Amino acid sequence: FRILVPPRRKVQADRPLVYAMFKRPAGESTLFESFGLAGNVVNLKVGAPGEDELKKCVGILQKATATRLAEPRAFTLFQYGPVPGDKQFRVQMAEFLTKEYENPVSESNLVVTAGATHGLSLLSSVAFSPGDTVFVESPTYYLAMNVLKTSGLKIVPVPMDDQGVIVEQLERLFAEHLSKPSRPLTDKKPFSAMFYSMTVFHNPTGINLSPSNLLSSFPSLLPSSLSSFRPL
């Protein structure tokens, strides 16, 4: 089963641009091929796993599928699932995160998304309102900008250097834009601002935020008037 990208041609109203086929017709190309990826050339424009890694997933998924389909009520796998995601998965993920973070994580606080962009879309539209403020590293993930703009958030770019976000600039921008909330805070929407950051393998720079910035400087960025702010 593949998601295929058709070659460039005149768009027909009754034919989708991206569609799924079990057998690839002549002339169709995969995601990597559509970007000109061939042989040993590594195309860094594609933010997707390489085929060498995807091949390793075949056996894993075959084993997992066979295991779940052997269960007595395997047919329930084809029903619509819980809104926050499969509970068994969330329980196991909570156990993993509890161990890695060395702090308790409850499955009730986890929501399964289709990826980072989907998660950011949910966060910006459900937890925030149009006119709220979001601080973003400059540059940042280009799809994130589209999501944040669509949600009507006020985007404030924060400069970066080779150590990651420039903490002094971030602190200055916090003081400038967060003197007061943009709207009354409620139980359902207790935040009026957020900082969207990629601290590890930043996209598109590849920078890892320096430990000194991450561990020492960030706690000092929240003024006493914003003491209720916390990581989302």
C-alpha positions in Angstrom: 0.0 0.0 0.0 1.5 3.3 -1.1 0.6 7.0 -1.0 1.6 8.2 -4.5 2.2 11.6 -6.0 1.1 11.9 -9.6 3.3 13.6 -12.2 2.7 17.3 -13.0 -0.3 17.6 -15.3 -3.5 19.6 -15.7 -5.6 19.2 -12.6 -8.9 17.5 -13.3 -11.8 18.3 -11.0 -12.9 14.6 -10.7 -9.4 13.2 -10.1 -7.6 13.7 -6.7 -4.0 14.9 -6.7 -2.9 12.5 -4.1 -4.4 9.0 -4.0 -3.6 5.5 -2.8 -3.0 2.5 -5.1 -2.0 -1.1 -4.4 -0.1 -1.2 -7.6 1.8 1.8 -9.0 0.7 2.7 -12.5 3.4 3.6 -15.1 4.4 7.2 -14.7 3.5 7.6 -11.0 6.2 8.5 -8.5 6.8 8.0 -4.8 7.4 11.0 -2.4 11.2 10.7 -2.7 11.2 10.2 -6.4 9.0 13.3 -6.9 11.8 15.3 -5.3 14.4 13.8 -7.6 15.9 11.4 -5.0 17.9 8.7 -6.7 20.8 6.4 -6.0 23.0 7.6 -3.2 21.9 11.2 -3.3 20.5 12.5 0.0 17.8 15.1 -0.6 17.5 17.2 2.6 14.4 19.0 1.3 12.3 15.9 2.3 11.4 15.8 6.0 10.5 12.1 5.9 12.2 8.8 6.9 14.6 7.3 4.4 13.7 4.1 2.5 16.4 2.2 4.3 14.7 2.9 7.6 11.2 2.2 6.3 12.3 -1.2 5.1 13.1 -2.2 8.7 9.5 -1.5 9.6 8.0 -4.2 7.3 8.8 -7.1 9.6 7.9 -5.2 12.7 4.4 -4.3 11.4 3.9 -7.9 10.1 4.6 -9.3 13.5 2.5 -6.7 15.3 -0.4 -7.2 12.9 -0.4 -10.9 13.3 -0.3 -10.7 17.1 -3.3 -8.3 17.3 -5.3 -10.2 14.7 -4.9 -13.4 16.7 -6.8 -11.8 19.7 -10.3 -13.1 20.4 -11.9 -9.7 19.6 -9.6 -8.7 16.8 -12.5 -7.4 14.8 -12.8 -4.4 17.2 -9.5 -3.1 15.7 -11.5 -2.0 12.6 -14.0 0.1 14.7 -13.6 3.8 15.3 -11.3 4.3 18.3 -11.3 6.5 21.4 -10.9 10.3 20.7 -7.6 10.6 22.6 -6.2 7.5 20.9 -5.9 3.7 21.6 -5.8 3.3 25.4 -3.4 0.4 25.4 -0.9 2.4 23.4 -1.4 5.4 25.7 -0.8 3.3 28.8 2.4 1.9 27.5 3.5 5.3 26.3 2.8 6.7 29.7 5.0 4.0 31.3 7.8 4.7 28.9 7.6 8.5 29.5 7.5 8.0 33.3 10.7 6.1 33.1 12.5 8.4 30.7 11.3 11.7 32.4 11.8 10.2 35.9 8.4 11.9 36.7 4.9 10.3 36.7 3.0 10.6 33.4 -0.6 9.5 33.2 -2.2 8.0 30.1 -5.2 10.3 30.7 -2.9 13.3 29.9 -1.8 11.9 26.6 -3.5 12.4 23.2 -2.4 10.5 20.1 -2.0 12.7 17.0 -1.1 12.0 13.3 2.2 13.9 13.8 3.7 17.1 15.0 1.8 19.3 12.6 -1.5 17.8 13.6 -0.6 18.2 17.3 0.3 21.8 16.8 -3.0 22.4 15.0 -5.0 20.9 17.8 -3.1 22.9 20.4 -3.3 26.2 18.7 -7.0 25.9 17.9 -8.3 24.2 21.1 -6.1 25.7 23.8 -5.7 29.2 22.3 -7.9 31.9 20.7 -7.3 34.2 17.7 -5.2 37.1 18.8 -3.2 35.1 21.4 0.6 35.3 21.1 3.0 32.6 20.0 6.8 33.1 20.1 8.6 31.1 17.4 12.3 30.6 16.7 13.5 32.3 13.5 13.7 30.4 11.3 11.3 27.7 12.2 9.4 24.7 10.7 7.6 26.2 7.7 4.4 24.1 8.1 4.2 25.3 11.7 3.9 28.9 10.5 1.0 27.9 8.3 -0.8 26.3 11.2 -0.3 29.2 13.6 -1.4 31.7 11.0 -4.5 29.7 10.2 -5.4 29.7 13.9 -5.2 33.5 14.0 -2.3 33.7 16.5 0.0 36.7 16.7 3.4 35.4 15.7 6.5 36.9 17.3 9.9 35.7 15.8 12.8 35.1 18.2 16.4 35.3 16.8 18.7 32.3 17.0 22.5 31.8 17.0 24.6 28.6 16.8 23.6 27.7 20.3 19.9 27.9 19.6 17.4 30.6 20.6 19.0 33.8 21.9 17.7 33.8 25.5 18.3 37.5 26.1 16.2 38.3 23.0 13.5 35.9 24.1 13.4 37.5 27.6 13.1 41.0 26.0 10.3 39.9 23.7 8.4 38.2 26.6 8.6 41.4 28.6 7.4 43.4 25.6 4.5 41.3 24.5 3.3 39.7 27.8 2.8 42.7 30.0 -0.9 41.6 30.2 -3.0 38.8 28.7 -4.6 39.4 25.4 -8.0 38.3 26.8 -9.5 37.0 30.0 -8.2 33.6 30.9 -10.7 30.7 31.5 -10.5 27.2 32.8 -10.8 25.8 29.3 -8.2 28.3 27.9 -5.9 29.2 30.8 -3.1 30.4 28.5 -2.9 33.4 26.2 0.7 32.8 24.9 3.1 30.0 24.1 6.6 29.5 23.0 6.9 27.0 20.1 10.5 25.6 20.2 12.4 22.7 18.8 15.2 22.1 21.3 16.7 19.0 19.6 17.6 18.7 15.9 15.9 22.0 15.1 14.2 22.2 11.8 15.6 23.6 9.5 18.9 24.5 11.2 19.7 21.2 12.8 20.8 23.0 16.0 20.6 21.4 19.5 19.8 24.0 22.1 22.8 24.3 24.4 22.4 22.7 27.9 23.3 26.1 29.6 20.4 27.8 27.7 18.0 25.0 28.3 18.7 24.2 32.0 19.9 27.5 33.4 18.3 30.4 31.5 14.8 29.2 30.6 13.4 29.2 34.2 14.3 32.8 34.6 12.4 33.8 31.5 9.0 33.8 33.3 8.4 37.0 35.1 6.6 36.8 38.5 3.5 38.2 36.9 3.5 35.1 34.6 4.2 32.5 37.3 1.2 30.5 36.2 2.8 29.8 32.9 4.2 26.2 32.5 5.3 23.9 29.7 2.4 22.6 27.6 
